[in-house]
Amino acid sequence: MTASVPSRLHPRLRRTRNALVSGWNQIGSQTRFYATTLAGIPDAVINYRSELLRVIAQMGLGSGALAVIGGTVVIVAFLTMTTGAIVAVQGYNQLASVGVEALTGFASAFFNTREIQPGTVMVALAATVGAGSTAQLGAMRISEEIDALEAIGIRTVSYLASTRVLAGVIVAVPLFCIGLMTAYWAARIGTTAIYGQGSGVYDHYFYTYLSPTDVLWSLAEVAAVALMIMLLCTYYGYTARGGPAGVGEAVGRAVRASMVIASILIVIMTLAIYGQSGDFHLAG
């Protein structure tokens, strides 16, 4: 009886060890890919400028049928318009329950800027730009196009990954600006046109509590989130295996991982930025 216990435990310990080693190797592989990609950004800017410009245009306005409706710009605008309208509805009704519905402009300036719109743009980037990059690189990998590029002397990490990472960060900045303006517009229209609040009252509290510093910090958050999303998505696409099914699995893993890690990054940056001095003075 005692001699049979090690024989049952040994395969389990071996599988556990193999799983730990495999996970550690994967972390090392991802870290090396991320470092190589970031180090290849100057090479991409200098030697692969035309590819960089093409990817920027594709990410911003889309290609094919998607370009007809405006691509990612229109998608982000509709998403942020929805969240801005929700801020108007929830903000007005919740504040009206305590008799201070005049502060709806404050809710838009404060919550849209600091938390809601960076998270909304994060979802849009992961679901459109990130997923598209993963699918493109995965299709190139399984069709051996990446191997063909390497055979003719092209540095594929710089040409394919670094260009997309840099393009994603560049595109994220105007997308966030468009999304933020759309959210502000939706919140103002919803409050003044639908609920009938005076535009002067709304504008007074909105501009009183709208801080340019908060906008710049939110822009920095979006840039960091876009960098993280593009690194993850390009890695999963570049290392895709297993045919078309493997590409679909890589896209799913990339979107899931990028949303989870980007959400954690937003929380960490928010605590770092506003954790000590994130208060506001309710006056005026």
MARLUMDREN-683145 format. One record per residue (C-alpha): z, x, y; residue number from 1; residue in one letter; chain. Coordinates in nm, 4 decimals. Layout:
<rs>
       up     east    north   n res chain
        Z        X        Y NUM   A     A
...
</rs>
This chain:
<rs>
       up     east    north   n res chain
   0.0000   0.0000   0.0000   1   M     A
   0.0915   0.2752   0.2480   2   T     A
  -0.2162   0.4788   0.1574   3   A     A
  -0.4467   0.1915   0.2515   4   S     A
  -0.3102   0.1571   0.6078   5   V     A
  -0.4726   0.4776   0.7438   6   P     A
  -0.8035   0.3787   0.5854   7   S     A
  -0.7977   0.0510   0.7813   8   R     A
  -0.6831   0.2078   1.1071   9   L     A
  -0.9183   0.5050   1.1002  10   H     A
  -1.2452   0.3108   1.1638  11   P     A
  -1.0758   0.1171   1.4434  12   R     A
  -0.9542   0.4349   1.6099  13   L     A
  -1.2979   0.5876   1.5712  14   R     A
  -1.4677   0.2866   1.7287  15   R     A
  -1.2172   0.2891   2.0128  16   T     A
  -1.2758   0.6593   2.0702  17   R     A
  -1.6527   0.6128   2.0653  18   N     A
  -1.6278   0.3242   2.3121  19   A     A
  -1.4136   0.5317   2.5485  20   L     A
  -1.6471   0.8289   2.5253  21   V     A
  -1.9519   0.6089   2.5803  22   S     A
  -1.7940   0.4442   2.8841  23   G     A
  -1.6954   0.7805   3.0293  24   W     A
  -2.0463   0.9156   2.9749  25   N     A
  -2.1942   0.6109   3.1458  26   Q     A
  -1.9689   0.6629   3.4475  27   I     A
  -2.0829   1.0229   3.4626  28   G     A
  -2.4484   0.9216   3.4309  29   S     A
  -2.4150   0.6664   3.7114  30   Q     A
  -2.2333   0.9116   3.9372  31   T     A
  -2.5021   1.1747   3.8834  32   R     A
  -2.7765   0.9220   3.9551  33   F     A
  -2.6044   0.8049   4.2754  34   Y     A
  -2.5578   1.1621   4.3964  35   A     A
  -2.9193   1.2493   4.3168  36   T     A
  -3.0436   0.9365   4.4927  37   T     A
  -2.8429   1.0005   4.8083  38   L     A
  -2.9443   1.3659   4.8101  39   A     A
  -3.3094   1.2612   4.7764  40   G     A
  -3.3104   1.0456   5.0913  41   I     A
  -3.4274   1.3327   5.3199  42   P     A
  -3.7014   1.4116   5.0678  43   D     A
  -3.8069   1.0454   5.0685  44   A     A
  -3.8211   1.0357   5.4498  45   V     A
  -4.0258   1.3559   5.4732  46   I     A
  -4.2593   1.3373   5.1735  47   N     A
  -4.2731   0.9701   5.0773  48   Y     A
  -4.2806   0.8056   5.4194  49   R     A
  -4.5666   0.5688   5.3364  50   S     A
  -4.3828   0.4382   5.0295  51   E     A
  -4.0675   0.3939   5.2374  52   L     A
  -4.2526   0.1873   5.4981  53   L     A
  -4.4178  -0.0221   5.2274  54   R     A
  -4.0832  -0.0980   5.0631  55   V     A
  -3.9255  -0.1893   5.3978  56   I     A
  -4.2053  -0.4368   5.4685  57   A     A
  -4.1822  -0.5791   5.1168  58   Q     A
  -3.8052  -0.6246   5.1323  59   M     A
  -3.8099  -0.7859   5.4742  60   G     A
  -4.1108  -1.0169   5.4566  61   L     A
  -4.1798  -1.0306   5.0834  62   G     A
  -4.5138  -1.0013   4.9078  63   S     A
  -4.7645  -1.2484   4.7713  64   G     A
  -4.6598  -1.6124   4.7884  65   A     A
  -4.3117  -1.5188   4.9133  66   L     A
  -4.4626  -1.3668   5.2275  67   A     A
  -4.6023  -1.7073   5.3266  68   V     A
  -4.2531  -1.8445   5.3951  69   I     A
  -4.1207  -1.5247   5.5502  70   G     A
  -3.9490  -1.3593   5.2552  71   G     A
  -3.5888  -1.2470   5.2734  72   T     A
  -3.5649  -1.3200   5.6469  73   V     A
  -3.6074  -1.6941   5.5951  74   V     A
  -3.3770  -1.6973   5.2914  75   I     A
  -3.0972  -1.5254   5.4846  76   V     A
  -3.1535  -1.7545   5.7839  77   A     A
  -3.1171  -2.0684   5.5709  78   F     A
  -2.8079  -1.9364   5.3931  79   L     A
  -2.6327  -1.8369   5.7137  80   T     A
  -2.7358  -2.1633   5.8816  81   M     A
  -2.5614  -2.3476   5.6004  82   T     A
  -2.2422  -2.1442   5.6258  83   T     A
  -2.2442  -2.1793   6.0060  84   G     A
  -2.2724  -2.5562   5.9722  85   A     A
  -1.9830  -2.5545   5.7248  86   I     A
  -1.7717  -2.3665   5.9788  87   V     A
  -1.8518  -2.6381   6.2343  88   A     A
  -1.7641  -2.9212   5.9965  89   V     A
  -1.4496  -2.7702   5.8482  90   Q     A
  -1.3340  -2.6110   6.1713  91   G     A
  -1.3699  -2.9237   6.3805  92   Y     A
  -1.2094  -3.1576   6.1262  93   N     A
  -0.9211  -2.9275   6.0405  94   Q     A
  -0.8463  -2.8472   6.4036  95   L     A
  -0.8837  -3.2121   6.5034  96   A     A
  -0.6112  -3.3033   6.2554  97   S     A
  -0.3625  -3.1163   6.4741  98   V     A
  -0.5257  -3.2112   6.8035  99   G     A
  -0.6868  -2.8775   6.8949 100   V     A
  -1.0524  -2.9444   6.8076 101   E     A
  -1.1475  -2.7629   7.1275 102   A     A
  -1.0854  -2.4380   6.9389 103   L     A
  -1.3873  -2.4871   6.7118 104   T     A
  -1.5704  -2.2251   6.9164 105   G     A
  -1.2915  -1.9830   6.8340 106   F     A
  -1.3348  -2.0553   6.4611 107   A     A
  -1.7039  -1.9730   6.4787 108   S     A
  -1.6537  -1.6526   6.6769 109   A     A
  -1.3671  -1.5336   6.4606 110   F     A
  -1.4466  -1.6334   6.1020 111   F     A
  -1.8255  -1.6124   6.1118 112   N     A
  -1.8152  -1.2633   6.2541 113   T     A
  -1.5420  -1.1075   6.0469 114   R     A
  -1.5784  -1.2480   5.6975 115   E     A
  -1.8235  -1.5290   5.6318 116   I     A
  -2.1524  -1.3764   5.7418 117   Q     A
  -2.0999  -1.0304   5.5832 118   P     A
  -2.0272  -1.2085   5.2540 119   G     A
  -2.3269  -1.4395   5.2918 120   T     A
  -2.5642  -1.1515   5.3643 121   V     A
  -2.4156  -0.9663   5.0667 122   M     A
  -2.5048  -1.2529   4.8334 123   V     A
  -2.8549  -1.2777   4.9802 124   A     A
  -2.9193  -0.9046   4.9434 125   L     A
  -2.7958  -0.8927   4.5854 126   A     A
  -2.9900  -1.2013   4.4775 127   A     A
  -3.3189  -1.1164   4.6491 128   T     A
  -3.3659  -0.7527   4.7482 129   V     A
  -3.1388  -0.6028   4.4827 130   G     A
  -3.2619  -0.8159   4.1943 131   A     A
  -3.6230  -0.7569   4.2978 132   G     A
  -3.5755  -0.3799   4.3042 133   S     A
  -3.4130  -0.3848   3.9612 134   T     A
  -3.6971  -0.5920   3.8162 135   A     A
  -3.9637  -0.3682   3.9695 136   Q     A
  -3.8099  -0.0441   3.8473 137   L     A
  -3.7333  -0.1939   3.5066 138   G     A
  -4.0931  -0.3075   3.4632 139   A     A
  -4.2142   0.0389   3.5601 140   M     A
  -3.9749   0.1973   3.3113 141   R     A
  -4.0721  -0.0107   3.0088 142   I     A
  -4.4447   0.0220   3.0878 143   S     A
  -4.4004   0.4035   3.1112 144   E     A
  -4.5163   0.4154   3.4723 145   E     A
  -4.2125   0.6239   3.5679 146   I     A
  -4.2952   0.8733   3.2937 147   D     A
  -4.6537   0.8867   3.4222 148   A     A
  -4.5316   0.9573   3.7756 149   L     A
  -4.3125   1.2389   3.6478 150   E     A
  -4.6059   1.3814   3.4515 151   A     A
  -4.8090   1.4235   3.7698 152   I     A
  -4.5226   1.5971   3.9496 153   G     A
  -4.3728   1.3155   4.1584 154   I     A
  -3.9954   1.3257   4.1982 155   R     A
  -3.9315   0.9744   4.0741 156   T     A
  -3.5715   0.9443   4.1879 157   V     A
  -3.6685   1.0219   4.5471 158   S     A
  -3.9943   0.8254   4.5307 159   Y     A
  -3.8563   0.5120   4.3651 160   L     A
  -3.4778   0.5041   4.4086 161   A     A
  -3.4090   0.6861   4.7356 162   S     A
  -3.6810   0.4968   4.9219 163   T     A
  -3.5417   0.1624   4.8067 164   R     A
  -3.1823   0.2522   4.8875 165   V     A
  -3.2724   0.3635   5.2396 166   L     A
  -3.5036   0.0640   5.2884 167   A     A
  -3.2288  -0.1736   5.1766 168   G     A
  -2.9854  -0.0340   5.4337 169   V     A
  -3.2480  -0.0435   5.7097 170   I     A
  -3.3492  -0.4013   5.6289 171   V     A
  -2.9868  -0.5188   5.6041 172   A     A
  -2.9161  -0.4444   5.9710 173   V     A
  -3.1731  -0.6835   6.1290 174   P     A
  -3.1103  -0.9361   5.8520 175   L     A
  -2.7434  -0.9456   5.9432 176   F     A
  -2.8245  -0.9830   6.3124 177   C     A
  -3.0621  -1.2716   6.2397 178   I     A
  -2.8102  -1.4319   6.0057 179   G     A
  -2.5255  -1.3996   6.2548 180   L     A
  -2.7270  -1.5544   6.5370 181   M     A
  -2.8390  -1.8353   6.3066 182   T     A
  -2.4787  -1.9035   6.2030 183   A     A
  -2.3628  -1.9105   6.5654 184   Y     A
  -2.6471  -2.1480   6.6538 185   W     A
  -2.5747  -2.3804   6.3595 186   A     A
  -2.2027  -2.3928   6.4396 187   A     A
  -2.2686  -2.4686   6.8063 188   R     A
  -2.5289  -2.7373   6.7378 189   I     A
  -2.3100  -2.8966   6.4724 190   G     A
  -2.0072  -2.9100   6.6999 191   T     A
  -2.1744  -3.0203   7.0214 192   T     A
  -2.4604  -3.2402   6.8977 193   A     A
  -2.2995  -3.4014   6.5932 194   I     A
  -1.9317  -3.4193   6.6867 195   Y     A
  -1.9952  -3.4611   7.0573 196   G     A
  -1.7774  -3.1802   7.1867 197   Q     A
  -1.8684  -3.0588   7.5323 198   G     A
  -2.0866  -2.7495   7.5317 199   S     A
  -1.8790  -2.5977   7.8112 200   G     A
  -1.5592  -2.6309   7.6092 201   V     A
  -1.7212  -2.4840   7.3003 202   Y     A
  -1.8793  -2.1932   7.4902 203   D     A
  -1.5541  -2.1139   7.6700 204   H     A
  -1.3536  -2.0607   7.3532 205   Y     A
  -1.6458  -1.9032   7.1686 206   F     A
  -1.7061  -1.6307   7.4267 207   Y     A
  -1.3355  -1.5835   7.4876 208   T     A
  -1.2704  -1.4821   7.1270 209   Y     A
  -1.6061  -1.3225   7.0410 210   L     A
  -1.5370  -0.9507   7.0269 211   S     A
  -1.8299  -0.7033   7.0326 212   P     A
  -1.6106  -0.4644   6.8356 213   T     A
  -1.5833  -0.7179   6.5539 214   D     A
  -1.9621  -0.7507   6.5472 215   V     A
  -2.0049  -0.3743   6.5181 216   L     A
  -1.7450  -0.3522   6.2420 217   W     A
  -1.9162  -0.6338   6.0529 218   S     A
  -2.2472  -0.4524   6.0907 219   L     A
  -2.0867  -0.1413   5.9411 220   A     A
  -1.9542  -0.3517   5.6526 221   E     A
  -2.3017  -0.4911   5.5832 222   V     A
  -2.4561  -0.1429   5.5897 223   A     A
  -2.1973  -0.0121   5.3426 224   A     A
  -2.2410  -0.3168   5.1197 225   V     A
  -2.6203  -0.2820   5.1276 226   A     A
  -2.5902   0.0845   5.0288 227   L     A
  -2.3668  -0.0034   4.7336 228   M     A
  -2.5892  -0.2912   4.6204 229   I     A
  -2.9073  -0.0842   4.6309 230   M     A
  -2.7489   0.2082   4.4452 231   L     A
  -2.6331  -0.0206   4.1652 232   L     A
  -2.9580  -0.2152   4.1416 233   C     A
  -3.1809   0.0913   4.1420 234   T     A
  -2.9684   0.2519   3.8696 235   Y     A
  -2.9918  -0.0471   3.6369 236   Y     A
  -3.3650  -0.0779   3.6997 237   G     A
  -3.4365   0.2935   3.6597 238   Y     A
  -3.2480   0.3117   3.3289 239   T     A
  -3.3689  -0.0203   3.1825 240   A     A
  -3.4483  -0.0205   2.8111 241   R     A
  -3.5593  -0.2684   2.5470 242   G     A
  -3.8776  -0.4273   2.6749 243   G     A
  -3.8971  -0.7391   2.8928 244   P     A
  -3.5684  -0.8697   2.7529 245   A     A
  -3.4045  -0.5430   2.8525 246   G     A
  -3.5370  -0.5797   3.2067 247   V     A
  -3.3894  -0.9298   3.2322 248   G     A
  -3.0573  -0.8026   3.1035 249   E     A
  -3.0660  -0.5165   3.3535 250   A     A
  -3.1287  -0.7591   3.6409 251   V     A
  -2.8355  -0.9754   3.5322 252   G     A
  -2.6034  -0.6779   3.4988 253   R     A
  -2.7147  -0.5382   3.8345 254   A     A
  -2.6602  -0.8637   4.0246 255   V     A
  -2.3231  -0.9242   3.8612 256   R     A
  -2.1976  -0.5707   3.9195 257   A     A
  -2.3271  -0.5532   4.2766 258   S     A
  -2.1671  -0.8838   4.3770 259   M     A
  -1.8306  -0.7925   4.2249 260   V     A
  -1.8176  -0.4407   4.3660 261   I     A
  -1.9565  -0.5462   4.7040 262   A     A
  -1.6918  -0.8201   4.7311 263   S     A
  -1.4187  -0.5668   4.6551 264   I     A
  -1.5693  -0.3306   4.9129 265   L     A
  -1.5671  -0.6045   5.1794 266   I     A
  -1.2000  -0.6795   5.1075 267   V     A
  -1.1061  -0.3106   5.1240 268   I     A
  -1.2963  -0.2532   5.4486 269   M     A
  -1.1508  -0.5686   5.6023 270   T     A
  -0.7973  -0.4574   5.5195 271   L     A
  -0.8704  -0.1091   5.6525 272   A     A
  -1.0207  -0.2380   5.9774 273   I     A
  -0.8045  -0.5398   6.0563 274   Y     A
  -0.4962  -0.4784   5.8431 275   G     A
  -0.2932  -0.3139   6.1190 276   Q     A
  -0.4385  -0.4697   6.4354 277   S     A
  -0.6308  -0.7751   6.3199 278   G     A
  -0.4231  -1.0231   6.5169 279   D     A
  -0.5486  -1.2280   6.8095 280   F     A
  -0.3828  -1.3808   7.1108 281   H     A
  -0.4286  -1.7562   7.1198 282   L     A
  -0.4457  -1.8213   7.4899 283   A     A
  -0.6816  -1.9634   7.7522 284   G     A
</rs>
